[in-house]
Amino acid sequence: MPQQRRLPQLDSLPRTVYARSESLPAGSLAPAHSHAFGQLSFAGEGVLTVATPTGSHVAPPRRAVWLPPGLVHEVTTSQPAEMRSLYIRADQDIFCPPRCLVLTVGPLARELILAAAALPPEYDEEGPDGRLVAVLLDQLATLPVAGFSLPWPADPQLAAVCRALAAAPDDARPMETIAKGAGMTGRTLARRFQSETGLSFGKWRRRQRLLAALAHLEAGASVTSAGLESGYESASAFVAAFREAFGSTPGEFARGRRAGPGATAQAAGKHPCPS
């Protein structure tokens, strides 16, 4: 059974950025909630999974999930995790458009996040601490977006299909069989999936499997085991799909998990904001 976390009761923030550090056990759950301010959840160790009404967002080590103000979300961990949360006032529009993002955290941003997490709640905004926070916000706005988000359909019929696939990533049934079980044709499922998620059924399924594999790799599973558990028929097929999606092999990802920033998957894009 998931272990529900006690969430902080924050009606307002004492400063522009308010930081919290948490050591989360395996199977922890922060039930669905929202804030009147933004939140950046950084995974120092472990894998954070953030679910929102429109998608699932996975942050392995050296990744962070940005949640804009007002977005309902829940956070789970399959393995023990070290999380740093930065709560940021809503007037700091550092990400445009305001949507949930998974970001790749480089060495400088990582050190700034850790330094901010060590500040007192009412730090001096006019002194060195305030200048550190200003640099942190500038750095966060430049972080590249990683391909660790999985869009979720709003349609209940399609959402039921997604829940079943997420619960069994090694489900090898072809799309036509899955569509028939959901009471529709394969063509209808493909069309509605593209419309609802922006991804084809095949691309959504591949990304879901790869994100499932991240938790296995983070837990120390071998590349072969992580691939098989996630629905790949062979280690070579898993390695090829992982490299195409994340820019590194699963082995490089696992070594980067132990070695620190800079040895992991490359970014998938940027989050452009007007100047």
ROVO-959842 format. One record per atom (N, C-alpha, C): residue in one letter; z, x, y. Coordinates in pm, whole numbers, padded with zeros to 5 digits, always signed. Layout:
# residues N
aZXY/...
//
This chain:
# residues 275
m+00000+00084-00119/m+00000+00000+00000/m+00000+00088+00126/p-00079+00052+00228/p-00080+00130+00352/p+00059+00130+00418/q+00093+00240+00483/q+00218+00252+00556/q+00190+00224+00704/q+00236+00110+00752/q+00207+00074+00890/q+00286+00162+00986/r+00216+00212+01088/r+00279+00294+01190/r+00333+00207+01303/r+00442+00253+01361/r+00495+00187+01480/r+00418+00238+01602/l+00357+00149+01675/l+00273+00188+01788/l+00354+00191+01917/p+00320+00282+02008/p+00393+00288+02135/p+00363+00165+02220/q+00464+00118+02290/q+00447+00005+02380/q+00422+00059+02520/l+00297+00066+02558/l+00260+00124+02685/l+00186+00020+02769/d+00252-00030+02873/d+00185-00122+02964/d+00108-00047+03072/s+00154+00074+03103/s+00086+00158+03201/s+00113+00303+03165/l+00038+00393+03225/l+00053+00535+03197/l+00125+00605+03313/p+00216+00697+03283/p+00288+00766+03390/p+00201+00860+03472/r+00092+00909+03410/r-00001+00999+03477/r-00142+00964+03433/t-00241+01033+03488/t-00381+01005+03452/t-00403+01016+03302/v-00341+01118+03240/v-00350+01139+03096/v-00208+01145+03039/y-00186+01070+02933/y-00058+01070+02862/y-00087+01105+02716/a-00019+01206+02664/a-00052+01258+02531/a+00060+01231+02431/r+00021+01211+02306/r+00115+01197+02195/r+00066+01279+02077/s+00159+01338+02002/s+00128+01412+01879/s+00193+01342+01762/e+00119+01327+01652/e+00173+01259+01535/e+00129+01331+01408/s+00222+01341+01313/s+00190+01385+01177/s+00184+01261+01091/l+00067+01228+01041/l+00047+01102+00969/l+00044+01127+00819/p+00116+01046+00742/p+00111+01060+00596/p-00019+01001+00541/a-00050+01034+00418/a-00165+00971+00353/a-00141+00821+00344/g-00246+00745+00370/g-00234+00600+00360/g-00169+00534+00479/s-00162+00603+00594/s-00101+00540+00712/s-00200+00442+00775/l-00146+00341+00842/l-00229+00238+00905/l-00169+00200+01039/a-00250+00209+01143/a-00216+00150+01272/a-00293+00019+01280/p-00226-00096+01266/p-00299-00223+01260/p-00375-00253+01388/a-00463-00349+01380/a-00554-00381+01491/a-00477-00402+01621/h-00520-00332+01725/h-00456-00342+01856/h-00555-00292+01961/s-00519-00305+02086/s-00604-00253+02195/s-00513-00204+02307/h-00572-00130+02403/h-00500-00075+02518/h-00576-00110+02645/a-00503-00112+02755/a-00567-00131+02884/a-00623-00001+02939/f-00619+00104+02859/f-00668+00236+02899/f-00745+00297+02783/g-00818+00404+02808/g-00895+00469+02703/g-00806+00554+02614/q-00857+00584+02495/q-00782+00669+02402/q-00877+00765+02333/l-00839+00892+02331/l-00911+00993+02254/l-00820+01037+02141/s-00861+01014+02016/s-00783+01054+01899/s-00850+01174+01835/f-00780+01286+01835/f-00833+01413+01787/f-00770+01448+01652/a-00854+01482+01556/a-00806+01520+01423/a-00796+01672+01414/g-00673+01724+01418/g-00654+01867+01396/g-00664+01901+01250/e-00608+01815+01166/e-00618+01824+01021/e-00632+01683+00966/g-00694+01671+00849/g-00711+01540+00789/g-00830+01465+00847/v-00851+01343+00799/v-00963+01260+00842/v-00908+01129+00897/l-00946+01097+01021/l-00909+00970+01082/l-01026+00874+01067/t-00998+00751+01026/t-01099+00647+01022/t-01059+00537+01119/v-01143+00513+01217/v-01115+00414+01320/v-01213+00299+01302/a-01159+00180+01278/a-01243+00061+01259/a-01237-00026+01384/t-01354-00067+01430/t-01365-00159+01544/t-01447-00279+01498/p-01456-00385+01579/p-01536-00501+01538/p-01683-00469+01513/t-01732-00359+01567/t-01875-00329+01555/t-01907-00207+01471/g-01803-00140+01415/g-01836-00023+01335/g-01715+00050+01283/s-01743+00149+01199/s-01641+00237+01145/s-01673+00379+01194/h-01571+00450+01240/h-01591+00579+01303/h-01499+00680+01237/v-01556+00788+01185/v-01481+00884+01104/v-01470+01016+01179/a-01346+01064+01192/a-01321+01192+01261/a-01255+01289+01165/p-01333+01377+01102/p-01274+01487+01025/p-01222+01592+01123/p-01163+01702+01072/p-01109+01803+01163/p-01210+01852+01266/r-01158+01876+01387/r-01236+01922+01501/r-01334+01818+01550/r-01304+01694+01517/r-01376+01580+01574/r-01273+01490+01642/a-01319+01405+01732/a-01232+01311+01800/a-01306+01179+01814/v-01231+01070+01815/v-01287+00938+01839/v-01244+00893+01978/w-01342+00854+02059/w-01313+00798+02191/w-01320+00646+02183/l-01214+00581+02234/l-01207+00435+02236/l-01196+00391+02381/p-01293+00316+02432/p-01285+00271+02571/p-01174+00167+02589/p-01130+00145+02712/p-01024+00047+02735/p-01060-00091+02682/g-00960-00157+02624/g-00977-00295+02580/g-01039-00315+02444/l-01084-00209+02377/l-01151-00225+02248/l-01047-00237+02136/v-01056-00344+02060/v-00965-00365+01946/v-01002-00266+01835/h-00901-00202+01777/h-00928-00101+01674/h-00807-00085+01583/e-00831-00032+01464/e-00724+00010+01376/e-00757+00149+01323/v-00652+00225+01289/v-00669+00364+01248/v-00603+00384+01112/t-00677+00443+01018/t-00623+00471+00885/t-00646+00618+00850/t-00564+00668+00756/t-00581+00803+00704/t-00572+00797+00553/s-00664+00860+00484/s-00658+00866+00338/s-00578+00985+00290/q-00570+01089+00373/q-00494+01210+00343/q-00400+01238+00460/p-00298+01322+00442/p-00214+01359+00556/p-00299+01414+00671/a-00261+01380+00793/a-00342+01418+00908/a-00252+01455+01026/e-00303+01544+01109/e-00238+01579+01234/e-00323+01522+01346/m-00265+01430+01424/m-00343+01362+01527/m-00283+01387+01665/r-00370+01416+01760/r-00333+01423+01900/r-00405+01309+01970/s-00328+01222+02035/s-00387+01110+02107/s-00371+01131+02257/l-00481+01122+02329/l-00479+01127+02474/l-00511+00988+02527/y-00415+00928+02596/y-00439+00799+02661/y-00480+00828+02804/i-00594+00771+02845/i-00656+00807+02972/i-00676+00681+03055/r-00633+00685+03180/r-00643+00568+03268/r-00787+00516+03276/a-00796+00385+03290/a-00926+00319+03283/a-01019+00357+03397/d-00965+00409+03508/d-01052+00446+03619/d-01122+00580+03597/q-01092+00647+03486/q-01158+00774+03453/q-01279+00745+03363/d-01392+00716+03425/d-01513+00677+03349/d-01588+00801+03302/i-01526+00875+03208/i-01585+01002+03165/i-01693+00983+03060/f-01702+00865+03000/f-01805+00841+02900/f-01886+00719+02940/c-02018+00734+02940/c-02109+00626+02974/c-02219+00616+02868/p-02250+00496+02822/p-02183+00370+02851/p-02048+00363+02781/p-01961+00268+02820/p-01828+00259+02758/p-01835+00204+02616/r-01844+00291+02519/r-01852+00250+02379/r-01776+00350+02294/c-01747+00310+02171/c-01675+00399+02080/c-01767+00512+02038/l-01713+00636+02042/l-01792+00755+02010/l-01711+00847+01920/v-01780+00918+01830/v-01719+01031+01761/v-01776+01157+01824/l-01687+01246+01867/l-01727+01363+01944/l-01694+01491+01868/t-01778+01591+01885/t-01752+01723+01828/t-01672+01805+01929/v-01554+01851+01888/v-01462+01921+01977/v-01476+02072+01956/g-01525+02142+02057/g-01540+02286+02050/g-01408+02358+02076/p-01409+02491+02066/p-01284+02569+02080/p-01212+02546+02213/l-01287+02544+02326/l-01222+02528+02456/l-01159+02390+02467/a-01234+02286+02433/a-01180+02150+02441/a-01060+02134+02349/r-01066+02197+02231/r-00953+02189+02138/r-00827+02247+02202/e-00838+02365+02263/e-00720+02427+02323/e-00669+02344+02441/l-00760+02283+02515/l-00718+02198+02627/l-00646+02073+02577/i-00695+02015+02467/i-00629+01897+02409/i-00488+01934+02364/l-00476+02048+02294/l-00344+02090+02246/l-00251+02121+02362/a-00303+02182+02467/a-00220+02212+02584/a-00175+02084+02654/a-00266+01987+02666/a-00230+01860+02728/a-00126+01786+02646/a-00135+01797+02513/a-00039+01731+02426/a+00102+01788+02441/a+00112+01909+02495/a+00242+01973+02513/a+00301+01948+02652/l+00227+01880+02740/l+00277+01856+02875/l+00386+01749+02875/p+00480+01755+02970/p+00577+01647+02983/p+00506+01519+03030/p+00560+01401+03000/p+00492+01276+03039/p+00466+01268+03189/e+00557+01317+03272/e+00541+01308+03417/e+00513+01448+03475/y+00405+01507+03428/y+00369+01640+03477/y+00327+01632+03624/d+00330+01745+03690/d+00294+01753+03831/d+00142+01749+03846/e+00092+01639+03897/e-00053+01624+03909/e-00112+01711+04020/e-00028+01760+04110/e-00077+01846+04218/e-00065+01994+04184/g-00002+02026+04069/g+00020+02165+04033/g-00070+02211+03920/p-00033+02320+03852/p-00115+02375+03743/p-00141+02274+03630/d-00040+02192+03597/d-00060+02094+03490/d-00168+01993+03527/g-00167+01949+03652/g-00269+01856+03697/g-00408+01917+03695/r-00416+02045+03732/r-00547+02113+03729/r-00595+02130+03585/l-00502+02157+03493/l-00540+02167+03351/l-00599+02034+03303/v-00536+01924+03340/v-00586+01793+03299/v-00722+01765+03359/a-00744+01807+03483/a-00875+01787+03546/a-00984+01862+03470/v-00954+01986+03429/v-01051+02063+03351/v-01073+01996+03215/l-00967+01947+03154/l-00980+01876+03027/l-01075+01758+03039/l-01058+01677+03142/l-01144+01559+03158/l-01290+01601+03178/d-01310+01708+03254/d-01447+01758+03272/d-01507+01803+03139/q-01428+01869+03057/q-01477+01916+02928/q-01506+01800+02833/l-01419+01700+02832/l-01440+01586+02743/l-01573+01516+02774/a-01608+01510+02901/a-01731+01442+02940/a-01856+01513+02891/t-01842+01640+02849/t-01958+01717+02803/t-01966+01728+02652/l-01868+01675+02580/l-01867+01693+02435/l-01984+01621+02369/p-02051+01685+02274/p-02164+01621+02207/p-02118+01514+02108/v-02200+01414+02093/v-02173+01305+02000/v-02212+01347+01859/a-02126+01321+01763/a-02151+01353+01622/a-02194+01227+01548/g-02273+01245+01442/g-02325+01130+01366/g-02226+01080+01261/f-02104+01048+01306/f-02000+01006+01214/f-01959+00861+01236/s-02047+00782+01294/s-02019+00640+01316/s-02109+00555+01229/l-02054+00444+01181/l-02127+00353+01095/l-02124+00214+01157/p-02236+00166+01213/p-02236+00033+01274/p-02211-00076+01171/w-02142-00180+01215/w-02102-00288+01124/w-02166-00418+01170/p-02228-00495+01080/p-02292-00620+01121/p-02190-00727+01157/a-02223-00811+01255/a-02135-00922+01292/a-02151-01040+01197/d-02268-01051+01136/d-02296-01163+01045/d-02203-01156+00924/p-02125-01263+00895/p-02029-01258+00784/p-02093-01229+00648/q-02213-01279+00626/q-02280-01257+00498/q-02315-01110+00480/l-02367-01048+00586/l-02398-00906+00578/l-02272-00821+00575/a-02170-00864+00650/a-02044-00789+00650/a-01982-00786+00511/a-01997-00895+00435/a-01945-00897+00298/a-02018-00796+00210/v-02149-00783+00230/v-02226-00682+00157/v-02175-00543+00192/c-02150-00518+00321/c-02104-00386+00365/c-01966-00354+00309/r-01878-00452+00307/r-01744-00429+00253/r-01751-00391+00106/a-01838-00458+00031/a-01852-00427-00111/a-01907-00287-00132/l-02004-00246-00051/l-02061-00112-00063/l-01960-00005-00021/a-01883-00035+00084/a-01783+00061+00129/a-01673+00081+00025/a-01642-00025-00048/a-01538-00016-00151/a-01588+00058-00275/a-01718+00063-00293/a-01776+00129-00411/a-01900+00206-00370/p-01883+00322-00303/p-01999+00398-00256/p-02089+00446-00369/d-02038+00449-00493/d-02121+00491-00607/d-02197+00374-00669/d-02194+00258-00603/d-02272+00142-00648/d-02420+00179-00642/a-02486+00183-00757/a-02625+00230-00763/a-02726+00116-00769/r-02683-00008-00750/r-02776-00119-00759/r-02883-00112-00650/p-03008-00146-00684/p-03113-00145-00582/p-03092-00256-00480/m-03157-00243-00365/m-03141-00339-00257/m-03174-00481-00301/e-03280-00498-00381/e-03318-00632-00424/e-03206-00699-00503/t-03138-00623-00587/t-03029-00679-00667/t-02912-00717-00577/i-02880-00632-00481/i-02772-00661-00388/i-02805-00783-00305/a-02930-00792-00259/a-02972-00907-00179/a-02962-01036-00259/k-03004-01033-00384/k-02998-01152-00468/k-02854-01199-00486/g-02762-01103-00504/g-02621-01138-00517/g-02565-01199-00390/a-02626-01168-00276/a-02582-01224-00148/a-02657-01351-00111/g-02746-01396-00201/g-02817-01521-00178/g-02935-01511-00085/m-03003-01395-00086/m-03121-01380-00001/m-03220-01286-00069/t-03339-01280-00014/t-03439-01188-00068/t-03417-01048-00012/g-03475-00948-00077/g-03466-00812-00027/g-03526-00799+00111/r-03639-00868+00134/r-03704-00860+00266/r-03614-00917+00374/t-03547-01028+00344/t-03456-01089+00442/t-03338-00998+00470/l-03282-00940+00365/l-03170-00848+00384/l-03211-00729+00470/a-03327-00671+00442/a-03373-00555+00518/a-03394-00591+00665/r-03456-00706+00690/r-03484-00747+00829/r-03354-00772+00905/r-03263-00845+00843/r-03138-00879+00911/r-03050-00755+00929/f-03053-00665+00834/f-02973-00542+00845/f-03021-00459+00963/q-03152-00442+00977/q-03207-00365+01087/q-03169-00429+01220/s-03178-00561+01227/s-03149-00632+01351/s-03001-00621+01388/e-02913-00628+01289/e-02769-00632+01316/e-02710-00493+01342/t-02760-00392+01274/t-02696-00260+01282/t-02779-00154+01354/g-02908-00178+01369/g-02996-00077+01426/g-03039+00028+01326/l-02995+00014+01201/l-03033+00105+01093/l-03098+00027+00981/s-03188+00090+00909/s-03240+00026+00788/s-03128+00020+00685/f-03145-00066+00585/f-03043-00077+00480/f-03024+00058+00412/g-03134+00129+00383/g-03125+00258+00315/g-03051+00361+00399/k-03080+00368+00530/k-03012+00464+00616/k-02864+00431+00630/w-02833+00303+00642/w-02691+00264+00652/w-02616+00304+00525/r-02679+00279+00411/r-02614+00310+00284/r-02593+00461+00269/r-02692+00541+00309/r-02679+00687+00299/r-02568+00737+00390/r-02563+00685+00513/r-02459+00731+00604/r-02321+00690+00553/q-02310+00569+00498/q-02181+00524+00445/q-02135+00616+00332/r-02225+00656+00246/r-02190+00745+00135/r-02147+00882+00187/l-02218+00932+00285/l-02184+01064+00339/l-02047+01062+00408/l-02019+00955+00482/l-01889+00946+00547/l-01777+00933+00443/a-01804+00863+00335/a-01705+00854+00227/a-01679+00992+00166/a-01784+01074+00158/a-01769+01206+00099/a-01683+01298+00185/l-01679+01275+00316/l-01600+01361+00404/l-01453+01362+00364/a-01400+01245+00332/a-01259+01236+00294/a-01234+01314+00166/h-01330+01308+00072/h-01312+01383-00054/h-01313+01534-00027/l-01404+01578+00060/l-01410+01720+00093/l-01284+01765+00165/e-01236+01683+00256/e-01115+01717+00330/e-00994+01726+00237/a-00995+01646+00130/a-00885+01648+00034/a-00894+01767-00060/g-01002+01847-00049/g-01015+01966-00132/g-01102+01948-00254/a-01173+01834-00264/a-01261+01813-00379/a-01378+01910-00376/s-01431+01942-00492/s-01549+02027-00499/s-01670+01951-00446/v-01774+02025-00412/v-01896+01962-00364/v-01952+01867-00468/t-01954+01909-00592/t-02008+01823-00699/t-01926+01696-00712/s-01794+01708-00713/s-01708+01591-00728/s-01724+01497-00609/a-01726+01551-00487/a-01740+01467-00369/a-01873+01392-00371/g-01979+01459-00414/g-02109+01394-00421/g-02113+01283-00524/l-02061+01308-00643/l-02062+01207-00748/l-01976+01087-00710/e-01859+01113-00652/e-01770+01005-00610/e-01834+00918-00503/s-01927+00976-00428/s-01990+00905-00318/s-02126+00847-00355/g-02161+00853-00482/g-02281+00784-00526/g-02405+00868-00544/y-02394+01001-00533/y-02510+01087-00553/y-02520+01127-00699/e-02643+01131-00749/e-02665+01159-00891/e-02651+01307-00923/s-02665+01393-00822/s-02655+01536-00846/s-02600+01604-00722/a-02544+01724-00742/a-02493+01801-00630/a-02605+01840-00536/s-02723+01872-00589/s-02834+01915-00504/s-02879+01802-00411/a-02883+01678-00463/a-02921+01564-00379/a-02818+01542-00269/f-02691+01558-00303/f-02584+01541-00205/f-02593+01649-00097/v-02612+01773-00138/v-02620+01884-00042/v-02737+01861+00055/a-02853+01820+00002/a-02970+01799+00087/a-02945+01687+00187/a-02885+01575+00143/a-02858+01463+00232/a-02754+01501+00338/f-02652+01575+00297/f-02547+01616+00390/f-02603+01708+00497/r-02685+01805+00456/r-02744+01899+00552/r-02835+01826+00651/e-02913+01732+00602/e-03003+01657+00690/e-02924+01577+00793/a-02812+01518+00752/a-02734+01432+00841/a-02647+01510+00939/f-02582+01618+00891/f-02479+01684+00969/f-02512+01827+01010/g-02625+01879+00964/g-02666+02012+01008/g-02598+02126+00936/s-02520+02098+00833/s-02457+02203+00753/s-02445+02152+00611/t-02419+02241+00516/t-02398+02198+00378/t-02254+02151+00362/p-02224+02074+00257/p-02084+02035+00231/p-01993+02156+00213/g-02045+02262+00150/g-01964+02383+00133/g-01930+02447+00266/e-02027+02452+00358/e-02000+02506+00492/e-01899+02421+00566/f-01912+02288+00550/f-01814+02198+00613/f-01674+02226+00560/a-01661+02239+00428/a-01530+02262+00368/a-01474+02396+00411/r-01559+02499+00419/r-01511+02630+00464/r-01471+02625+00611/g-01548+02550+00691/g-01515+02535+00832/g-01384+02462+00851/r-01352+02370+00761/r-01224+02299+00766/r-01108+02397+00756/r-01127+02502+00677/r-01021+02600+00660/r-01027+02710+00766/a-01151+02740+00813/a-01167+02856+00900/a-01145+02826+01047/g-01163+02701+01088/g-01144+02667+01228/g-01273+02626+01294/p-01272+02603+01426/p-01388+02552+01496/p-01506+02647+01488/g-01624+02586+01498/g-01745+02666+01509/g-01822+02683+01382/a-01762+02648+01266/a-01832+02669+01140/a-01872+02539+01075/t-01874+02431+01151/t-01897+02299+01094/t-02028+02241+01143/a-02048+02112+01111/a-02175+02048+01137/a-02208+02045+01286/q-02336+02048+01317/q-02382+02047+01454/q-02380+01905+01508/a-02389+01894+01640/a-02385+01764+01703/a-02514+01687+01680/a-02501+01553+01690/a-02617+01468+01669/a-02677+01420+01799/g-02613+01444+01913/g-02669+01396+02037/g-02570+01414+02151/k-02603+01359+02268/k-02518+01366+02386/k-02488+01224+02432/h-02386+01213+02519/h-02357+01084+02578/h-02385+01096+02729/p-02510+01066+02769/p-02547+01090+02909/p-02473+00998+03004/c-02426+01052+03117/c-02363+00975+03223/c-02432+01007+03353/p-02445+00908+03442/p-02505+00938+03572/p-02414+01027+03652/s-02474+01113+03734/s-02395+01203+03818/s-02346+01129+03943/
//
